[in-house]
């Protein structure tokens, strides 16, 4: 199975297991009888609050528990299950850490450490869950008749708090908001196949792609004659097809229509991902490294939900509207329109 999910684009996740060193709530010395949320809620209530169902939480817990060792002392230890549920609740609400700290009865400082360690542990599962499949072409073709598509690519902004003053302006995007600019590639079933979460909001989509492992793999011919499909923020190449800015002929308009419908999968993927985990649309108020871990972790969880047919869940909080403005790629990278034109002539002109 070929893959363009090489974690070198997200260097902090190259180690699969992260030892928390034990999380004990040393600030709250009171005994706390924590609720067993697994038995407290019905299946639907549990999924609504934690975004995963009980079975998926159990399976995930088995994978990350070695990274979440607990030092137990007079009932003050925080179990891996409660660490995971606190983190999932934080992703679901996108609220202040204090709110989810109260959820299981720990201090804000302990909640912050838990979110950091659990997010890194889930992010460590990236190579297992975020990878390309070899049979993407048929499903993409069924959407609008576009042939040989490997995946749909785009970037989306994840709002964050202002980073360190020395580097803060790098994270201010062109709308004046501090953010991470996150690259994603998905298949026709809205599964992430590639996520890059290390670039500040000021970075151009094409810059992220041009410096990615994915581009290198495309240029090396790893994916054969299959194409990525992206918007006009990217340069048109022999392996990444973009829309025509000024379509004139019937064939060119057919190409553009098929392109729009097919590429829409990545916009839908981002939408489903952010609605399930509203923290991605609200301002993430944690350290930058933890923010990166949260983005990767939620992409892993998104794929787990899709693979297990877990129903989409409406957000509990108001979600901001996102605009789909495109910054065009004129002058960025090398343009190669010949492959696109050949496709239009041979496939969309009949």
C-alpha positions as a Markdown table, in Angstrom:
| # | Residue | x | y | z |
|---|---|---|---|---|
| 1 | Unk | 0.0 | 0.0 | 0.0 |
| 2 | Unk | 1.5 | 3.3 | -1.0 |
| 3 | Unk | 1.3 | 6.2 | 1.4 |
| 4 | Unk | 1.9 | 10.0 | 1.5 |
| 5 | Unk | 1.2 | 10.3 | 5.2 |
| 6 | Unk | 4.9 | 10.5 | 6.0 |
| 7 | Unk | 5.0 | 12.0 | 9.5 |
| 8 | Unk | 8.2 | 14.0 | 8.7 |
| 9 | Unk | 5.9 | 16.9 | 7.8 |
| 10 | Unk | 4.8 | 16.8 | 11.4 |
| 11 | Unk | 8.1 | 16.2 | 13.1 |
| 12 | Unk | 6.8 | 16.1 | 16.7 |
| 13 | Unk | 4.9 | 12.9 | 15.9 |
| 14 | Unk | 7.7 | 10.7 | 14.8 |
| 15 | Unk | 7.8 | 9.0 | 18.2 |
| 16 | Unk | 4.8 | 6.7 | 18.5 |
| 17 | Unk | 4.6 | 6.7 | 22.4 |
| 18 | Unk | 4.8 | 9.6 | 24.7 |
| 19 | Unk | 5.2 | 8.9 | 28.4 |
| 20 | Unk | 3.4 | 11.4 | 30.5 |
| 21 | Unk | 5.5 | 10.5 | 33.5 |
| 22 | Unk | 2.2 | 10.1 | 35.4 |
| 23 | Unk | -0.4 | 12.7 | 35.8 |
| 24 | Unk | -1.5 | 13.3 | 39.4 |
| 25 | Unk | -3.5 | 16.3 | 40.5 |
| 26 | Unk | -1.2 | 17.7 | 43.1 |
| 27 | Unk | -3.0 | 21.0 | 43.4 |
| 28 | Unk | -6.4 | 19.5 | 44.4 |
| 29 | Unk | -5.6 | 17.4 | 47.4 |
| 30 | Unk | -9.2 | 16.5 | 48.0 |
| 31 | Unk | -10.5 | 13.1 | 47.3 |
| 32 | Unk | -12.8 | 13.1 | 44.2 |
| 33 | Unk | -15.3 | 10.4 | 43.4 |
| 34 | Unk | -15.2 | 10.6 | 39.6 |
| 35 | Unk | -18.3 | 9.7 | 37.6 |
| 36 | Unk | -18.2 | 6.6 | 35.4 |
| 37 | Unk | -19.4 | 8.4 | 32.3 |
| 38 | Unk | -19.3 | 5.2 | 30.3 |
| 39 | Unk | -22.1 | 3.7 | 32.3 |
| 40 | Unk | -23.8 | 7.1 | 33.1 |
| 41 | Unk | -24.7 | 7.9 | 29.5 |
| 42 | Unk | -26.6 | 6.0 | 26.9 |
| 43 | Unk | -24.7 | 5.3 | 23.6 |
| 44 | Unk | -26.2 | 8.4 | 21.9 |
| 45 | Unk | -25.6 | 10.7 | 24.9 |
| 46 | Unk | -22.0 | 9.4 | 25.1 |
| 47 | Unk | -21.3 | 10.0 | 21.5 |
| 48 | Unk | -22.8 | 13.5 | 21.6 |
| 49 | Unk | -20.6 | 14.5 | 24.5 |
| 50 | Unk | -17.4 | 12.8 | 23.5 |
| 51 | Unk | -17.8 | 12.6 | 19.7 |
| 52 | Unk | -16.7 | 8.9 | 19.6 |
| 53 | Unk | -18.9 | 6.0 | 20.6 |
| 54 | Unk | -18.1 | 3.7 | 23.6 |
| 55 | Unk | -16.6 | 1.0 | 21.4 |
| 56 | Unk | -14.2 | 3.4 | 19.7 |
| 57 | Unk | -13.2 | 5.0 | 23.0 |
| 58 | Unk | -12.4 | 1.5 | 24.4 |
| 59 | Unk | -10.3 | 0.6 | 21.3 |
| 60 | Unk | -8.5 | 4.0 | 21.4 |
| 61 | Unk | -7.9 | 3.6 | 25.1 |
| 62 | Unk | -6.1 | 0.3 | 24.5 |
| 63 | Unk | -3.8 | 2.0 | 22.0 |
| 64 | Unk | -2.8 | 5.1 | 24.1 |
| 65 | Unk | -2.9 | 3.7 | 27.7 |
| 66 | Unk | 0.9 | 2.8 | 27.6 |
| 67 | Unk | 1.5 | 6.5 | 27.0 |
| 68 | Unk | -0.7 | 7.6 | 29.9 |
| 69 | Unk | 0.7 | 5.9 | 33.0 |
| 70 | Unk | -0.9 | 7.0 | 36.2 |
| 71 | Unk | 0.8 | 7.3 | 39.6 |
| 72 | Unk | -2.0 | 6.4 | 42.0 |
| 73 | Unk | -1.8 | 7.8 | 45.4 |
| 74 | Unk | -4.8 | 7.8 | 47.8 |
| 75 | Unk | -7.3 | 8.1 | 45.0 |
| 76 | Unk | -5.7 | 11.2 | 43.6 |
| 77 | Unk | -4.5 | 9.5 | 40.3 |
| 78 | Unk | -6.4 | 10.3 | 37.1 |
| 79 | Unk | -7.2 | 7.1 | 35.1 |
| 80 | Unk | -6.3 | 6.9 | 31.4 |
| 81 | Unk | -10.1 | 6.7 | 30.7 |
| 82 | Unk | -10.8 | 10.0 | 32.5 |
| 83 | Unk | -7.7 | 11.6 | 30.9 |
| 84 | Unk | -9.1 | 10.6 | 27.4 |
| 85 | Unk | -12.7 | 11.7 | 28.2 |
| 86 | Unk | -11.5 | 15.1 | 29.5 |
| 87 | Unk | -9.5 | 15.6 | 26.3 |
| 88 | Unk | -12.4 | 14.5 | 24.0 |
| 89 | Unk | -14.7 | 16.8 | 25.9 |
| 90 | Unk | -12.2 | 19.7 | 25.4 |
| 91 | Unk | -12.2 | 19.0 | 21.6 |
| 92 | Unk | -16.0 | 18.9 | 21.6 |
| 93 | Unk | -16.6 | 22.1 | 23.4 |
| 94 | Unk | -13.5 | 24.2 | 22.4 |
| 95 | Unk | -14.0 | 26.0 | 25.7 |
| 96 | Unk | -11.8 | 27.2 | 28.5 |
| 97 | Unk | -9.7 | 24.5 | 30.1 |
| 98 | Unk | -11.2 | 25.3 | 33.5 |
| 99 | Unk | -14.6 | 24.1 | 32.3 |
| 100 | Unk | -13.4 | 20.7 | 31.3 |
| 101 | Unk | -11.2 | 20.5 | 34.4 |
| 102 | Unk | -14.3 | 20.8 | 36.5 |
| 103 | Unk | -15.8 | 18.1 | 34.4 |
| 104 | Unk | -13.7 | 15.4 | 36.1 |
| 105 | Unk | -12.6 | 17.4 | 39.2 |
| 106 | Unk | -9.0 | 18.4 | 38.5 |
| 107 | Unk | -7.2 | 21.7 | 38.5 |
| 108 | Unk | -6.8 | 23.8 | 35.4 |
| 109 | Unk | -3.0 | 23.0 | 35.4 |
| 110 | Unk | -3.7 | 19.3 | 35.5 |
| 111 | Unk | -6.3 | 19.6 | 32.7 |
| 112 | Unk | -3.7 | 21.4 | 30.6 |
| 113 | Unk | -1.1 | 18.6 | 31.2 |
| 114 | Unk | -3.7 | 16.0 | 30.4 |
| 115 | Unk | -4.8 | 17.6 | 27.1 |
| 116 | Unk | -1.1 | 18.0 | 26.1 |
| 117 | Unk | -0.2 | 14.3 | 26.8 |
| 118 | Unk | -3.4 | 12.7 | 25.5 |
| 119 | Unk | -3.2 | 14.8 | 22.3 |
| 120 | Unk | 0.3 | 13.8 | 21.7 |
| 121 | Unk | -0.5 | 10.1 | 22.4 |
| 122 | Unk | -3.4 | 10.2 | 19.9 |
| 123 | Unk | -1.3 | 12.1 | 17.4 |
| 124 | Unk | 1.2 | 9.3 | 17.6 |
| 125 | Unk | -1.3 | 7.0 | 16.0 |
| 126 | Unk | -1.2 | 9.2 | 12.8 |
| 127 | Unk | 0.7 | 6.6 | 10.7 |
| 128 | Unk | -1.9 | 4.0 | 11.5 |
| 129 | Unk | -4.9 | 6.0 | 10.6 |
| 130 | Unk | -3.9 | 8.8 | 8.2 |
| 131 | Unk | -2.7 | 7.1 | 5.0 |
| 132 | Unk | -3.6 | 6.8 | 1.4 |
| 133 | Unk | -5.6 | 3.9 | -0.1 |
| 134 | Unk | -4.9 | 2.4 | -3.5 |
| 135 | Unk | -8.5 | 2.4 | -4.7 |
| 136 | Unk | -9.4 | 6.0 | -4.6 |
| 137 | Unk | -10.0 | 6.5 | -8.4 |
| 138 | Unk | -13.3 | 4.7 | -8.8 |
| 139 | Unk | -15.1 | 6.6 | -5.9 |
| 140 | Unk | -13.8 | 9.9 | -7.2 |
| 141 | Unk | -14.9 | 9.1 | -10.7 |
| 142 | Unk | -18.5 | 8.4 | -9.5 |
| 143 | Unk | -18.8 | 11.9 | -8.2 |
| 144 | Unk | -18.5 | 13.8 | -11.6 |
| 145 | Unk | -16.7 | 11.5 | -14.0 |
| 146 | Unk | -13.2 | 12.9 | -13.3 |
| 147 | Unk | -10.7 | 10.1 | -14.0 |
| 148 | Unk | -7.6 | 9.0 | -12.1 |
| 149 | Unk | -7.9 | 11.1 | -9.0 |
| 150 | Unk | -5.7 | 10.2 | -6.0 |
| 151 | Unk | -7.0 | 12.8 | -3.6 |
| 152 | Unk | -8.4 | 16.3 | -3.1 |
| 153 | Unk | -6.0 | 18.9 | -1.5 |
| 154 | Unk | -6.6 | 22.2 | 0.2 |
| 155 | Unk | -5.7 | 24.2 | 3.3 |
| 156 | Unk | -7.8 | 25.5 | 6.2 |
| 157 | Unk | -7.1 | 27.9 | 9.0 |
| 158 | Unk | -7.3 | 26.9 | 12.6 |
| 159 | Unk | -7.6 | 29.9 | 14.9 |
| 160 | Unk | -5.2 | 30.1 | 17.8 |
| 161 | Unk | -4.3 | 32.4 | 20.6 |
| 162 | Unk | -1.5 | 34.9 | 20.0 |
| 163 | Unk | 1.9 | 33.0 | 20.2 |
| 164 | Unk | 5.1 | 34.4 | 21.6 |
| 165 | Unk | 5.6 | 38.1 | 20.7 |
| 166 | Unk | 8.8 | 37.3 | 18.8 |
| 167 | Unk | 7.1 | 35.1 | 16.3 |
| 168 | Unk | 3.4 | 36.1 | 16.7 |
| 169 | Unk | 3.1 | 38.0 | 13.4 |
| 170 | Unk | 4.1 | 35.0 | 11.4 |
| 171 | Unk | 0.8 | 33.4 | 12.7 |
| 172 | Unk | -1.4 | 36.3 | 11.7 |
| 173 | Unk | -3.2 | 35.4 | 8.5 |
| 174 | Unk | -4.3 | 37.9 | 5.8 |
| 175 | Unk | -7.6 | 38.4 | 7.7 |
| 176 | Unk | -5.7 | 39.6 | 10.7 |
| 177 | Unk | -6.4 | 36.5 | 12.8 |
| 178 | Unk | -3.8 | 34.3 | 14.5 |
| 179 | Unk | -4.0 | 30.8 | 13.0 |
| 180 | Unk | -2.3 | 27.7 | 11.9 |
| 181 | Unk | -2.6 | 27.0 | 8.1 |
| 182 | Unk | -3.3 | 23.3 | 7.9 |
| 183 | Unk | -2.9 | 21.2 | 4.7 |
| 184 | Unk | -5.2 | 18.3 | 4.2 |
| 185 | Unk | -5.8 | 15.7 | 1.5 |
| 186 | Unk | -8.8 | 13.4 | 1.5 |
| 187 | Unk | -10.3 | 10.6 | -0.5 |
| 188 | Unk | -13.9 | 10.5 | -1.8 |
| 189 | Unk | -15.1 | 9.0 | 1.5 |
| 190 | Unk | -13.8 | 12.1 | 3.4 |
| 191 | Unk | -11.0 | 10.2 | 5.0 |
| 192 | Unk | -7.8 | 12.2 | 5.6 |
| 193 | Unk | -4.9 | 10.8 | 3.7 |
| 194 | Unk | -2.4 | 13.6 | 4.6 |
| 195 | Unk | -2.4 | 16.4 | 7.2 |
| 196 | Unk | 0.4 | 18.9 | 7.7 |
| 197 | Unk | 0.0 | 21.1 | 10.8 |
| 198 | Unk | 3.2 | 22.9 | 11.3 |
| 199 | Unk | 2.8 | 26.1 | 9.3 |
| 200 | Unk | 1.8 | 29.6 | 10.6 |
| 201 | Unk | -1.3 | 31.4 | 9.3 |
| 202 | Unk | 0.7 | 33.7 | 7.1 |
| 203 | Unk | 2.0 | 30.8 | 5.0 |
| 204 | Unk | 0.5 | 30.4 | 1.5 |
| 205 | Unk | -1.2 | 27.1 | 0.6 |
| 206 | Unk | 1.3 | 26.6 | -2.3 |
| 207 | Unk | 4.3 | 27.2 | 0.0 |
| 208 | Unk | 3.1 | 24.5 | 2.4 |
| 209 | Unk | 2.7 | 22.0 | -0.5 |
| 210 | Unk | 6.0 | 22.9 | -2.1 |
| 211 | Unk | 7.8 | 22.1 | 1.1 |
| 212 | Unk | 5.9 | 18.9 | 1.9 |
| 213 | Unk | 6.9 | 15.3 | 1.7 |
| 214 | Unk | 3.8 | 14.8 | -0.4 |
| 215 | Unk | 5.2 | 17.0 | -3.3 |
| 216 | Unk | 8.4 | 15.1 | -3.2 |
| 217 | Unk | 6.6 | 11.8 | -3.4 |
| 218 | Unk | 4.5 | 13.1 | -6.4 |
| 219 | Unk | 7.6 | 14.2 | -8.2 |
| 220 | Unk | 9.2 | 10.8 | -7.7 |
| 221 | Unk | 6.2 | 9.2 | -9.3 |
| 222 | Unk | 5.2 | 7.3 | -6.2 |
| 223 | Unk | 1.5 | 7.4 | -7.2 |
| 224 | Unk | 1.9 | 6.5 | -10.9 |
| 225 | Unk | -0.5 | 8.4 | -13.2 |
| 226 | Unk | -2.9 | 9.5 | -10.5 |
| 227 | Unk | -3.6 | 13.2 | -9.9 |
| 228 | Unk | -4.2 | 15.4 | -6.9 |
| 229 | Unk | -7.0 | 18.0 | -7.5 |
| 230 | Unk | -6.8 | 21.4 | -5.9 |
| 231 | Unk | -8.0 | 25.0 | -6.3 |
| 232 | Unk | -6.3 | 27.9 | -7.9 |
| 233 | Unk | -4.1 | 28.5 | -4.8 |
| 234 | Unk | -1.9 | 25.8 | -6.2 |
| 235 | Unk | 0.2 | 25.8 | -9.4 |
| 236 | Unk | -1.0 | 23.5 | -12.1 |
| 237 | Unk | 1.4 | 20.6 | -12.6 |
| 238 | Unk | 1.6 | 17.2 | -14.2 |
| 239 | Unk | 0.4 | 15.7 | -10.9 |
| 240 | Unk | -1.8 | 18.4 | -9.4 |
| 241 | Unk | -4.7 | 19.7 | -11.5 |
| 242 | Unk | -6.3 | 23.1 | -10.9 |
| 243 | Unk | -9.4 | 24.8 | -12.5 |
| 244 | Unk | -9.2 | 27.0 | -15.6 |
| 245 | Unk | -9.5 | 30.6 | -14.7 |
| 246 | Unk | -11.1 | 31.5 | -18.0 |
| 247 | Unk | -12.9 | 28.6 | -19.5 |
| 248 | Unk | -14.2 | 29.3 | -23.0 |
| 249 | Unk | -15.0 | 26.1 | -24.8 |
| 250 | Unk | -17.6 | 23.5 | -24.0 |
| 251 | Unk | -14.9 | 21.0 | -23.0 |
| 252 | Unk | -13.2 | 23.5 | -20.7 |
| 253 | Unk | -16.5 | 24.2 | -19.0 |
| 254 | Unk | -17.1 | 20.5 | -18.6 |
| 255 | Unk | -13.7 | 20.1 | -17.1 |
| 256 | Unk | -14.3 | 23.0 | -14.6 |
| 257 | Unk | -17.7 | 21.7 | -13.5 |
| 258 | Unk | -16.3 | 18.2 | -12.9 |
| 259 | Unk | -13.3 | 19.7 | -11.1 |
| 260 | Unk | -15.5 | 21.8 | -8.8 |
| 261 | Unk | -17.7 | 18.8 | -7.8 |
| 262 | Unk | -14.8 | 16.5 | -7.3 |
| 263 | Unk | -12.6 | 18.9 | -5.4 |
| 264 | Unk | -15.5 | 19.8 | -3.1 |
| 265 | Unk | -14.8 | 16.6 | -1.1 |
| 266 | Unk | -11.9 | 18.3 | 0.8 |
| 267 | Unk | -14.1 | 21.2 | 1.7 |
| 268 | Unk | -16.8 | 18.8 | 3.0 |
| 269 | Unk | -14.1 | 16.8 | 4.8 |
| 270 | Unk | -12.9 | 20.0 | 6.6 |
| 271 | Unk | -16.5 | 20.9 | 7.4 |
| 272 | Unk | -17.3 | 17.5 | 9.0 |
| 273 | Unk | -14.0 | 17.5 | 10.9 |
| 274 | Unk | -14.6 | 20.9 | 12.4 |
| 275 | Unk | -18.2 | 20.3 | 13.2 |
| 276 | Unk | -17.3 | 17.2 | 15.1 |
| 277 | Unk | -14.5 | 18.9 | 16.9 |
| 278 | Unk | -15.5 | 22.6 | 17.3 |
| 279 | Unk | -12.2 | 23.4 | 19.0 |
| 280 | Unk | -10.8 | 23.7 | 15.5 |
| 281 | Unk | -13.1 | 26.5 | 14.6 |
| 282 | Unk | -12.9 | 28.4 | 17.9 |
| 283 | Unk | -9.7 | 29.9 | 19.2 |
| 284 | Unk | -7.4 | 27.2 | 20.7 |
| 285 | Unk | -6.0 | 28.7 | 23.9 |
| 286 | Unk | -3.0 | 26.4 | 24.6 |
| 287 | Unk | 0.7 | 26.4 | 23.7 |
| 288 | Unk | 1.6 | 26.2 | 20.0 |
| 289 | Unk | 3.1 | 22.7 | 20.3 |
| 290 | Unk | -0.1 | 21.4 | 22.0 |
| 291 | Unk | -2.1 | 23.1 | 19.3 |
| 292 | Unk | -0.2 | 21.1 | 16.6 |
| 293 | Unk | -0.9 | 17.9 | 18.6 |
| 294 | Unk | -4.6 | 18.7 | 18.8 |
| 295 | Unk | -4.9 | 19.3 | 15.1 |
| 296 | Unk | -3.2 | 16.0 | 14.3 |
| 297 | Unk | -5.0 | 14.1 | 17.0 |
| 298 | Unk | -8.4 | 15.3 | 15.8 |
| 299 | Unk | -7.6 | 14.2 | 12.2 |
| 300 | Unk | -6.8 | 10.8 | 13.6 |
| 301 | Unk | -10.1 | 10.8 | 15.5 |
| 302 | Unk | -12.0 | 12.0 | 12.4 |
| 303 | Unk | -10.7 | 9.0 | 10.5 |
| 304 | Unk | -11.6 | 6.6 | 13.3 |
| 305 | Unk | -15.2 | 8.0 | 13.2 |
| 306 | Unk | -15.4 | 7.6 | 9.5 |
| 307 | Unk | -14.0 | 4.1 | 9.5 |
| 308 | Unk | -16.4 | 3.0 | 12.2 |
| 309 | Unk | -19.4 | 4.8 | 10.7 |
| 310 | Unk | -20.0 | 6.9 | 13.7 |
| 311 | Unk | -22.7 | 9.4 | 12.9 |
| 312 | Unk | -21.9 | 13.0 | 12.5 |
| 313 | Unk | -22.7 | 15.0 | 15.6 |
| 314 | Unk | -23.9 | 18.6 | 15.6 |
| 315 | Unk | -21.8 | 21.0 | 17.6 |
| 316 | Unk | -22.9 | 22.0 | 21.1 |
| 317 | Unk | -21.6 | 25.5 | 20.6 |
| 318 | Unk | -22.1 | 28.3 | 18.1 |
| 319 | Unk | -19.7 | 27.9 | 15.1 |
| 320 | Unk | -18.2 | 30.9 | 13.2 |
| 321 | Unk | -18.9 | 31.1 | 9.5 |
| 322 | Unk | -15.9 | 30.4 | 7.3 |
| 323 | Unk | -15.2 | 32.1 | 4.0 |
| 324 | Unk | -13.7 | 30.2 | 1.1 |
| 325 | Unk | -11.5 | 33.0 | -0.3 |
| 326 | Unk | -8.7 | 31.8 | -2.6 |
| 327 | Unk | -5.3 | 33.3 | -2.9 |
| 328 | Unk | -4.2 | 32.6 | -6.5 |
| 329 | Unk | -1.0 | 30.9 | -7.3 |
| 330 | Unk | 0.2 | 33.1 | -10.1 |
| 331 | Unk | 4.0 | 33.2 | -10.0 |
| 332 | Unk | 4.2 | 30.6 | -7.2 |
| 333 | Unk | 6.1 | 27.5 | -8.4 |
| 334 | Unk | 6.4 | 26.1 | -11.9 |
| 335 | Unk | 3.2 | 25.9 | -13.9 |
| 336 | Unk | 2.6 | 23.1 | -16.3 |
| 337 | Unk | -0.7 | 23.2 | -18.2 |
| 338 | Unk | 0.0 | 20.6 | -20.9 |
| 339 | Unk | -1.3 | 17.6 | -18.9 |
| 340 | Unk | -4.5 | 19.5 | -18.0 |
| 341 | Unk | -5.0 | 20.5 | -21.6 |
| 342 | Unk | -4.4 | 17.0 | -22.8 |
| 343 | Unk | -7.0 | 15.7 | -20.3 |
| 344 | Unk | -9.5 | 18.3 | -21.5 |
| 345 | Unk | -9.0 | 17.4 | -25.2 |
| 346 | Unk | -9.1 | 13.7 | -24.7 |
| 347 | Unk | -11.7 | 13.2 | -22.0 |
| 348 | Unk | -14.0 | 16.2 | -21.7 |
| 349 | Unk | -14.4 | 17.1 | -25.4 |
| 350 | Unk | -16.5 | 14.0 | -26.2 |
